[in-house]
Amino acid sequence: MRKTIALLMRIMFLLPLLTSIVHLQTVAYARAPDYSKLYDSILARATEQMEATESNIAYGFLDASTDLNGNGIPDYDEAKALMESYGTPPPDLADPSIWREYMAGLEEAKKLFEDLNEYCGYTIGFWKNHPIVTWLASVAFEDIPVGYPEPYNVDWDYNDFVTEIKVEGIYTGINIVSMKFTFEAQARGALFHHTQHLLIPANTFASDGTYTVSYYDASGALISKLGPAYFDPTVDIDLTIFDDTWEALPPNGPINEIPVPPYKFSANTVDGSGTELGRTTDVSFAFTTAFPFDLAAYGPSSVDTHGEGLFFDPYLQVWVGDEWLELGLGELPDWFPTEIHLSNLRMLIISVDWKWPELAAFIGLAYETVTLDPVTELPVFPDDWYLADPTDYIWTP
């Protein structure tokens, strides 16, 4: 009996201590969600780090060989490999038995961010402190000149070649650091082959630097890359965007009876033909010295309908070689203009959501505020003509 009483007294003495231990363990487990938030926060910062690195690569600041910190390891490749190795979600804290495992995961997350900060810490700070200014437009061409004999005379449908253009500038304050052009082939309603160029006139930029041209197929896969190459801002910069518009946008329309012999030639201009995806070309300029440049002032709504006032010239060069004779279309006259530049009536700069006319439809049928001058028989474009609701004469896939 005495032994039993002594045992009970010991249990009563130890009970508060046992209760305290259980309480401490419960508190420790209850605090685990705070670690979960910390883990998520660190992982989010690491993800942001890698996304910033990807963005810098996309805008031409970095490539997969860049080693910002001189450690012999390509920063982007290292960042991507690190993220892939740490890309698992944190453990479920509902089971307190995994608390130690979770703490180990937290330490790994901290290590991840520290590694990323070492490998590419420059990129996220640069990215956050340099806003982007973007504008979008389309450029559309009529490739046959006024006066060309029938049946191939100008029809003013402005779909002989249509390109969407996005221009993005990265800034520090009012000074531009880098500029990127993206050209996407959208429509081609022409028998002619063409080459599209990007011309930056001399003294447009106030700094020298380098440019890189990247050519992609319709699926987005890289075909080839030019550069980085040095440019002198006091000299015209003339780059090829699409070497052959037929390759940039292959025909998907029906066989046409006009050529001899008949064959397909149009892409995304005949109703019901579906949508053919076109190639894209990126041109990135990295400036040695940042300089004031108001890209927003050159938006499509701020320049003339035919591109006058634009700081670059997306001109079209029309092929007039032997292949034209081989089609049985006759010899081109000596006066045939082979290049269509800014300010030419046969070039339009319009807002990016513009829908082009279907093949051989006068643009005034699709956008009824555009008229034909009764004397010159040339199209007349009022302000904001492309904001009018288009009619059934626009191209419909």
Residue pairs with C-beta under 8 A, 6 or more apart in sequence:
25 96
28 99
29 93
29 96
29 99
32 93
32 96
32 99
32 102
33 93
35 93
35 102
35 103
35 106
36 90
36 93
36 102
38 106
39 90
39 102
39 105
39 106
39 109
40 90
42 106
42 109
42 110
42 112
42 113
43 86
43 90
43 109
43 112
45 113
46 82
46 83
46 86
46 109
46 112
46 113
46 116
47 83
48 124
49 79
49 113
49 116
49 117
49 120
49 121
49 123
49 124
50 79
50 80
50 82
50 83
50 116
50 120
52 120
52 123
52 124
52 126
52 127
52 128
53 62
53 75
53 76
53 79
53 120
53 123
53 124
54 76
55 123
55 127
56 62
56 123
56 126
56 127
57 63
57 64
57 66
57 76
59 168
59 170
59 178
59 180
59 284
60 178
60 180
60 212
60 282
60 284
60 285
60 286
61 123
61 126
61 178
61 286
62 68
62 75
62 76
62 123
63 76
64 74
64 76
64 77
65 74
66 74
66 75
66 76
67 73
67 74
67 75
68 75
68 119
68 120
68 122
68 123
69 75
69 118
69 119
69 121
69 122
71 118
71 119
73 119
75 119
75 120
75 123
76 120
78 115
78 119
78 120
79 116
79 119
79 120
82 112
82 115
82 116
82 119
83 112
83 116
86 108
86 109
86 112
90 102
90 105
90 106
91 98
91 101
91 102
91 105
92 98
93 99
93 102
129 172
130 170
130 171
130 172
130 177
131 170
131 171
132 168
132 169
132 170
132 171
133 168
133 169
133 171
133 295
133 296
134 166
134 167
134 168
134 169
135 166
135 167
135 295
135 296
135 298
135 299
135 300
136 164
136 165
136 166
136 167
136 300
136 351
136 352
137 164
137 165
137 299
137 300
137 349
137 350
137 351
137 352
138 162
138 163
138 164
138 165
138 186
138 348
138 349
138 350
138 351
138 352
138 354
138 356
139 162
139 163
139 165
139 307
139 314
139 347
139 348
139 349
139 350
140 158
140 159
140 161
140 162
140 163
140 347
140 348
140 350
140 354
140 356
141 158
141 160
141 161
141 162
141 194
141 316
141 340
141 346
141 347
141 348
142 154
142 155
142 156
142 157
142 158
142 160
142 340
142 345
142 346
143 160
143 161
143 190
143 192
143 194
143 316
143 318
143 340
143 346
144 152
144 153
144 154
144 155
144 160
144 192
145 154
145 336
145 337
145 346
146 154
146 378
147 153
147 335
148 154
148 333
148 336
151 258
152 191
152 258
152 329
154 346
155 360
155 361
155 362
156 362
156 363
156 364
156 372
156 379
157 189
157 269
157 356
157 357
157 358
157 359
157 360
157 361
157 362
157 363
158 348
158 356
158 357
158 363
159 187
159 188
159 189
159 269
159 356
159 357
159 358
159 359
159 395
160 188
160 189
160 190
160 192
160 194
161 185
161 187
161 188
161 190
161 194
161 196
161 245
161 316
162 185
162 186
162 187
162 188
162 268
162 356
163 183
163 184
163 185
163 186
163 196
163 241
163 242
163 314
164 183
164 184
164 186
164 352
165 181
165 182
165 183
165 184
165 314
166 181
166 182
166 352
167 179
167 180
167 181
167 182
167 295
167 298
168 179
168 180
168 182
169 176
169 178
169 179
169 180
169 293
169 295
170 176
170 177
170 178
170 179
170 180
171 177
171 290
172 290
174 292
174 294
175 290
175 291
175 292
175 293
176 287
176 290
176 291
176 292
176 293
176 295
177 286
177 287
177 290
178 284
178 285
178 286
178 287
179 284
179 285
179 287
179 295
180 282
180 283
180 284
180 285
181 198
181 282
181 283
181 284
181 312
182 280
182 281
182 282
183 196
183 198
183 241
183 242
183 280
183 281
183 282
183 283
183 314
184 278
184 279
184 280
185 242
185 245
185 248
185 249
185 278
185 279
185 280
186 249
186 268
186 278
186 356
187 249
187 267
187 268
187 269
187 356
187 395
188 245
188 246
188 248
188 249
188 251
188 266
188 267
188 268
188 269
189 266
189 267
189 269
189 359
189 360
190 245
190 265
190 266
191 258
191 259
191 265
191 327
191 329
192 318
192 319
192 324
193 244
193 245
193 246
193 318
193 319
193 323
194 242
194 244
194 245
194 316
194 317
194 318
194 319
195 240
195 242
195 243
195 244
195 245
195 316
195 317
195 319
196 240
196 241
196 242
196 245
196 248
196 314
196 315
196 316
196 317
197 238
197 239
197 240
197 241
197 313
197 314
197 315
197 316
197 317
198 237
198 238
198 239
198 241
198 283
198 312
198 313
198 314
199 236
199 237
199 238
199 239
199 312
199 313
199 314
199 315
199 341
200 236
200 237
200 238
200 311
200 312
200 313
201 236
201 311
201 312
201 313
202 233
202 234
202 235
202 236
203 233
203 234
204 233
204 311
204 312
205 233
205 285
205 287
205 291
205 293
206 233
206 289
206 291
206 292
206 293
207 233
207 287
207 288
207 289
207 290
207 291
208 230
208 231
208 232
208 233
208 287
208 288
209 230
209 231
209 285
209 286
209 287
209 288
210 227
210 228
210 229
210 230
210 231
210 285
210 286
211 227
211 228
211 229
211 231
211 237
211 239
211 283
211 284
211 285
211 286
212 225
212 226
212 227
212 228
212 229
212 282
212 283
212 284
212 286
213 225
213 226
213 227
213 239
213 240
213 281
213 282
213 283
214 222
214 224
214 225
214 226
214 281
214 282
214 283
214 284
215 222
215 223
215 224
215 225
215 279
215 281
216 222
216 223
216 279
216 280
216 281
216 282
217 223
217 279
218 276
218 277
218 278
218 279
219 277
220 280
223 279
228 286
231 237
231 285
239 283
241 281
241 283
241 314
242 248
242 279
242 281
247 279
248 278
248 279
249 267
249 268
249 276
249 278
249 279
250 267
250 276
251 264
251 265
251 266
251 267
251 276
252 264
252 266
252 267
252 268
252 273
252 274
252 275
252 276
253 264
253 265
253 266
253 267
253 269
253 270
253 273
253 359
254 264
254 270
254 273
255 262
255 263
255 264
256 262
256 263
256 264
256 265
256 266
259 265
259 327
259 328
259 329
260 327
260 328
260 329
261 328
266 273
266 359
267 276
267 278
268 275
268 276
268 395
268 397
269 356
269 358
269 359
269 395
270 358
270 359
270 395
271 358
271 395
271 396
271 397
272 396
272 397
273 397
274 397
275 397
298 309
298 310
298 311
300 349
300 350
300 351
300 352
301 351
302 309
303 309
303 310
303 349
304 343
304 349
305 348
305 349
305 350
305 381
305 385
306 342
306 343
306 344
306 345
306 347
306 348
306 349
307 313
307 314
307 342
307 343
307 347
307 348
307 349
308 342
308 343
310 342
310 349
313 341
313 342
315 339
315 340
315 341
315 342
315 347
316 339
316 340
316 347
317 338
317 339
318 336
318 337
318 338
318 339
318 340
319 338
320 332
320 336
320 338
324 332
325 331
340 346
340 347
341 347
345 378
345 379
348 381
350 386
351 386
351 387
354 386
355 366
355 390
355 394
355 395
356 366
356 394
356 395
357 363
357 365
357 366
357 393
357 394
357 395
358 366
358 393
358 394
358 395
358 396
359 395
361 393
362 372
362 379
363 370
363 379
364 370
364 371
364 372
364 379
365 391
365 393
366 390
366 391
366 393
366 394
367 385
367 386
367 388
367 390
367 391
368 388
368 391
369 382
369 385
369 388
370 379
370 380
370 381
370 382
370 385
371 379
371 380
372 378
372 379
372 380
373 379
373 380
